[in-house]
């Protein structure tokens, strides 16, 4: 019996007959499920499940010239915001009968080129990607030469289709929040700006807002990477005679690392210095203290990027979408204390 099942698999015609639908409807259930009404889709899947039917994706791809697979190139999955992006993109792709193949570029422009080349070699239908700098990306030029459909996730661009928040405006909102709490001297902490145009835009927005509020120019503190803290650099900040009262980190993973360094050096947050992040990762709310941050909804960004990419593939334009951000006023940021109290905190932190 097992041998007979292997040599005589159930056909789409049989599935259609038992489900009371056309063969074309059965095909749409497995290839374009979003186009089929939920009750019809469930009926077809129930019949297929009883017979152990699985569609031949390879054969379908060879016939149509499409793999029904999308590529996703992100800097890292160690940052939860990119993991959320992957989930959002994969969910939206699955709704339309697509699979997702993912690779990580580790914030390295050279790896971006190699990673995207490998995705192209798999004959994918389109690619979602985050690049170091959308304005100077050789990867995007290469995709255009290949005629490959693509959408940027997190990068903002007037020249390329993208799904992102307004990083400039979002950073401005955080500076406004800090200014309203009495902070006059704020530093922006990030990795190298040439590896993240998002960090560059956030620094620009922070400095613009500081000027609007009449604050000191926002100092830029550069860490070796975008997700890790350098303890020696943090020590220099804490021991500086003109140290800032608040650190605004370019992302939440970096903010958590900076907070850890401050505590390792004997300091406290926000007692000695306030720390804010950017991204709105979920576990930030459960940290002690809870993390003040700008929420850039990773899941929704991934979902929107995938939706835009599917529209391109289906020849319905190459648009962009700007998603809303939200300020989360966590306990890692506090109002500025009187100078006498700040001095006592500083002494403890410098021991």
C-alpha positions as CSV (number, residue, x, y, z in Angstrom):
1,X,0.0,0.0,0.0
2,X,2.8,2.4,0.8
3,X,4.4,1.7,-2.5
4,X,1.1,2.3,-4.3
5,X,0.8,5.7,-2.6
6,X,4.2,6.7,-3.7
7,X,3.7,5.8,-7.3
8,X,0.1,7.0,-7.5
9,X,-0.1,10.2,-5.5
10,X,-3.5,11.9,-5.2
11,X,-4.0,14.5,-7.8
12,X,-5.3,18.1,-7.7
13,X,-8.4,16.9,-9.7
14,X,-9.2,14.4,-6.9
15,X,-8.8,17.1,-4.2
16,X,-11.0,19.5,-6.2
17,X,-13.7,16.9,-6.7
18,X,-13.9,16.0,-3.0
19,X,-13.8,19.6,-1.9
20,X,-16.4,20.6,-4.4
21,X,-14.3,23.3,-6.0
22,X,-12.4,23.8,-9.3
23,X,-8.8,22.6,-9.8
24,X,-7.8,26.3,-10.2
25,X,-9.2,27.0,-6.7
26,X,-7.1,24.1,-5.3
27,X,-4.0,25.6,-7.0
28,X,-4.7,29.0,-5.6
29,X,-5.1,27.6,-2.1
30,X,-1.5,26.3,-2.2
31,X,0.0,29.2,-4.3
32,X,-2.1,32.3,-3.6
33,X,-4.1,31.5,-0.4
34,X,-4.9,35.1,0.3
35,X,-7.1,35.1,-2.8
36,X,-9.3,32.3,-1.5
37,X,-12.2,32.7,1.0
38,X,-11.3,31.3,4.4
39,X,-14.1,28.6,4.5
40,X,-13.1,27.3,1.0
41,X,-9.5,27.4,1.9
42,X,-10.1,25.3,5.0
43,X,-12.2,22.8,3.1
44,X,-9.5,22.2,0.5
45,X,-6.8,22.0,3.2
46,X,-8.9,19.5,5.1
47,X,-9.3,17.2,2.1
48,X,-5.6,17.5,1.2
49,X,-4.6,16.8,4.8
50,X,-6.7,13.6,4.9
51,X,-4.9,12.3,1.9
52,X,-1.4,13.5,3.0
53,X,-1.2,15.8,-0.1
54,X,1.7,18.2,-0.5
55,X,2.1,20.4,-3.6
56,X,5.2,19.9,-5.7
57,X,6.8,23.3,-5.3
58,X,9.8,22.4,-7.4
59,X,7.7,21.3,-10.4
60,X,5.5,24.4,-10.1
61,X,8.5,26.6,-9.9
62,X,10.1,25.1,-13.0
63,X,6.8,25.4,-15.0
64,X,6.2,29.0,-13.9
65,X,9.7,30.3,-13.7
66,X,9.0,31.6,-10.2
67,X,10.4,30.0,-7.0
68,X,7.8,31.6,-4.7
69,X,10.6,32.3,-2.3
70,X,11.7,35.7,-1.0
71,X,15.2,36.7,0.3
72,X,15.7,38.6,3.5
73,X,19.1,40.1,4.3
74,X,19.3,41.7,7.8
75,X,22.3,42.9,9.8
76,X,21.8,40.4,12.7
77,X,19.3,38.4,14.6
78,X,21.0,39.0,17.9
79,X,19.1,42.4,17.9
80,X,15.5,41.4,18.7
81,X,14.1,44.2,16.5
82,X,15.5,42.4,13.4
83,X,14.1,39.1,14.6
84,X,10.7,40.8,14.9
85,X,11.2,42.0,11.3
86,X,11.9,38.5,10.1
87,X,8.7,37.2,11.8
88,X,6.6,40.0,10.2
89,X,8.0,39.4,6.8
90,X,7.7,35.6,7.0
91,X,4.1,35.8,8.2
92,X,3.1,38.1,5.3
93,X,4.9,35.9,2.8
94,X,3.2,32.8,4.1
95,X,-0.2,34.4,3.6
96,X,0.5,34.7,-0.1
97,X,2.1,31.2,-0.4
98,X,5.7,32.3,-0.4
99,X,8.7,31.0,1.7
100,X,11.5,33.2,3.1
101,X,15.3,32.5,2.9
102,X,17.3,34.6,5.3
103,X,20.9,35.7,5.7
104,X,22.8,38.0,8.1
105,X,25.3,40.7,7.0
106,X,26.7,41.6,10.4
107,X,26.7,45.4,9.6
108,X,29.4,44.7,7.1
109,X,29.0,46.3,3.6
110,X,31.3,43.7,2.1
111,X,29.2,40.9,3.5
112,X,26.1,42.6,2.2
113,X,27.3,42.1,-1.4
114,X,28.2,38.5,-0.8
115,X,24.9,37.7,1.0
116,X,22.7,39.3,-1.7
117,X,24.7,37.5,-4.5
118,X,24.0,34.2,-2.7
119,X,20.3,35.0,-2.5
120,X,20.2,35.9,-6.2
121,X,21.9,32.6,-7.0
122,X,18.9,30.8,-5.6
123,X,16.6,32.4,-8.2
124,X,14.5,34.2,-5.7
125,X,11.5,36.3,-6.7
126,X,12.5,39.3,-4.7
127,X,14.6,40.5,-1.7
128,X,13.9,42.5,1.5
129,X,17.1,44.0,2.9
130,X,18.7,46.4,5.3
131,X,21.9,48.0,4.1
132,X,24.6,50.1,5.7
133,X,23.8,53.3,3.7
134,X,21.0,53.3,1.1
135,X,22.5,56.4,-0.6
136,X,25.9,54.8,-1.4
137,X,24.9,51.1,-1.6
138,X,26.5,49.1,-4.4
139,X,24.1,46.3,-3.5
140,X,21.1,48.3,-4.5
141,X,22.8,49.2,-7.8
142,X,23.5,45.5,-8.4
143,X,19.9,44.6,-7.7
144,X,18.7,47.1,-10.3
145,X,21.1,45.7,-12.9
146,X,19.8,42.2,-12.3
147,X,16.2,43.5,-12.5
148,X,15.5,42.0,-9.1
149,X,12.5,43.3,-7.1
150,X,13.6,44.6,-3.7
151,X,12.4,46.7,-0.7
152,X,14.5,48.2,2.0
153,X,13.5,47.6,5.7
154,X,14.5,50.2,8.2
155,X,16.5,52.3,5.7
156,X,14.7,55.5,4.6
157,X,15.1,56.5,1.0
158,X,13.6,58.7,-1.7
159,X,15.2,56.7,-4.4
160,X,14.3,53.1,-3.4
161,X,11.2,51.4,-2.1
162,X,11.3,51.1,1.6
163,X,9.4,50.4,4.9
164,X,10.7,52.5,7.8
165,X,10.0,54.9,10.6
166,X,11.1,58.6,10.4
167,X,14.4,58.2,12.3
168,X,15.1,62.0,12.3
169,X,11.7,62.9,13.8
170,X,11.8,60.0,16.2
171,X,15.2,61.0,17.6
172,X,13.9,64.6,17.8
173,X,11.1,63.3,20.0
174,X,13.5,61.6,22.4
175,X,15.5,64.8,22.8
176,X,12.3,66.8,23.5
177,X,11.5,64.3,26.2
178,X,14.9,64.6,27.8
179,X,14.8,68.4,27.5
180,X,11.5,68.5,29.3
181,X,13.0,66.5,32.1
182,X,15.7,69.2,32.5
183,X,18.6,67.6,30.6
184,X,20.8,70.2,29.0
185,X,23.8,68.2,28.0
186,X,23.1,64.9,26.1
187,X,25.4,62.5,24.2
188,X,24.4,60.3,21.4
189,X,26.0,56.8,21.4
190,X,26.4,54.6,18.4
191,X,28.7,52.4,16.4
192,X,30.5,53.8,13.3
193,X,28.1,56.0,11.3
194,X,29.3,54.6,7.9
195,X,27.8,51.3,8.9
196,X,24.3,52.6,9.7
197,X,22.5,55.4,7.9
198,X,19.7,54.9,10.6
199,X,22.2,56.0,13.3
200,X,23.3,58.9,11.2
201,X,19.8,60.1,10.7
202,X,19.0,59.7,14.4
203,X,22.1,61.8,15.4
204,X,21.0,64.5,12.9
205,X,17.5,64.5,14.4
206,X,18.9,64.7,17.9
207,X,21.1,67.6,17.1
208,X,18.4,69.5,15.4
209,X,16.0,69.1,18.3
210,X,18.8,70.1,20.8
211,X,19.3,73.4,18.9
212,X,15.5,74.0,18.9
213,X,15.5,73.6,22.7
214,X,18.7,75.7,23.2
215,X,20.7,72.8,24.6
216,X,24.4,72.1,24.3
217,X,25.4,70.5,21.0
218,X,24.7,66.8,21.2
219,X,28.1,65.0,21.7
220,X,28.7,61.9,19.5
221,X,30.3,58.9,21.3
222,X,31.4,56.2,19.0
223,X,31.5,52.6,20.1
224,X,33.4,49.9,18.2
225,X,30.2,48.3,17.1
226,X,26.5,49.1,17.0
227,X,25.4,46.6,19.5
228,X,28.3,46.4,22.1
229,X,29.5,48.8,24.8
230,X,33.2,49.6,25.4
231,X,33.7,49.8,29.1
232,X,36.7,52.1,28.8
233,X,34.7,54.6,26.8
234,X,31.9,54.5,29.3
235,X,34.4,55.1,32.1
236,X,35.7,58.2,30.3
237,X,32.1,59.5,30.0
238,X,31.4,59.0,33.7
239,X,34.7,60.6,34.8
240,X,34.5,63.6,32.5
241,X,34.3,67.0,34.3
242,X,31.7,68.0,31.7
243,X,29.9,64.7,31.4
244,X,26.4,64.6,29.9
245,X,23.4,64.0,32.1
246,X,21.9,61.6,29.6
247,X,23.0,59.1,27.0
248,X,20.8,58.5,24.0
249,X,21.9,55.2,22.3
250,X,21.2,54.5,18.7
251,X,19.5,51.2,19.5
252,X,18.1,49.3,22.5
253,X,20.7,46.5,22.4
254,X,23.5,49.1,22.6
255,X,21.6,50.9,25.4
256,X,21.4,47.7,27.5
257,X,25.1,47.1,27.0
258,X,25.9,50.6,28.0
259,X,23.7,50.3,31.2
260,X,25.6,47.1,32.0
261,X,28.9,48.9,31.7
262,X,27.7,51.7,33.9
263,X,26.7,49.2,36.6
264,X,30.0,47.3,36.2
265,X,31.8,50.5,37.0
266,X,29.8,51.1,40.1
267,X,27.4,53.6,38.7
268,X,23.6,53.6,38.7
269,X,21.0,54.3,36.0
270,X,19.3,56.8,36.2
271,X,20.9,57.9,39.5
272,X,24.3,58.8,38.0
273,X,23.2,59.2,34.4
274,X,20.1,58.6,32.3
275,X,20.2,56.2,29.4
276,X,17.7,55.9,26.5
277,X,17.5,53.6,23.5
278,X,15.8,53.3,20.2
279,X,13.7,50.4,18.8
280,X,11.3,49.4,21.5
281,X,12.4,45.8,22.0
282,X,9.9,43.9,24.1
283,X,12.2,42.9,27.0
284,X,13.1,46.6,27.6
285,X,9.9,46.9,29.6
286,X,11.1,44.2,32.0
287,X,14.6,45.5,32.6
288,X,15.5,47.1,35.9
289,X,15.2,50.0,35.4
290,X,12.7,49.7,32.5
291,X,14.2,51.1,29.3
292,X,13.2,54.5,27.9
293,X,13.1,54.2,24.2
294,X,11.6,55.0,20.8
295,X,9.4,52.1,19.6
296,X,10.0,51.3,15.9
297,X,7.7,48.4,15.3
298,X,10.0,45.7,13.8
299,X,7.2,43.2,13.1
300,X,5.1,45.8,11.3
301,X,8.2,47.0,9.3
302,X,8.9,43.4,8.2
303,X,5.2,42.9,7.3
304,X,5.0,46.1,5.4
305,X,8.2,45.5,3.5
306,X,7.0,42.1,2.4
307,X,3.7,43.5,1.3
308,X,5.4,46.1,-0.8
309,X,7.7,43.5,-2.3
310,X,4.8,41.3,-3.3
311,X,3.1,44.3,-4.9
312,X,6.2,44.8,-7.0
313,X,6.4,41.1,-8.0
314,X,2.8,41.3,-9.1
315,X,3.5,44.4,-11.2
316,X,1.5,46.7,-9.0
317,X,4.1,49.4,-8.4
318,X,7.1,50.0,-6.2
319,X,5.9,52.1,-3.3
320,X,7.2,52.9,0.2
321,X,5.6,53.0,3.6
322,X,6.5,55.1,6.6
323,X,5.4,53.5,9.9
324,X,4.6,55.4,13.1
325,X,7.0,55.5,16.0
326,X,6.1,55.8,19.7
327,X,8.1,57.2,22.7
328,X,8.2,54.9,25.7
329,X,9.0,56.8,28.9
330,X,10.9,54.1,30.8
331,X,12.5,54.5,34.2
332,X,16.1,54.5,32.8
333,X,15.6,58.2,32.2
334,X,14.8,60.6,35.1
335,X,14.5,64.3,35.7
336,X,17.8,66.1,36.4
337,X,18.6,66.2,40.1
338,X,20.0,69.1,42.0
339,X,23.8,69.6,41.5
340,X,24.7,68.5,45.1
341,X,23.1,65.1,44.6
342,X,24.7,64.6,41.2
343,X,28.1,65.1,42.7
344,X,27.6,62.5,45.4
345,X,26.5,60.0,42.7
346,X,29.5,60.9,40.5
347,X,31.9,60.1,43.3
348,X,30.4,56.6,43.8
349,X,30.5,56.0,40.0
350,X,34.2,56.9,39.7
351,X,35.5,54.7,42.5
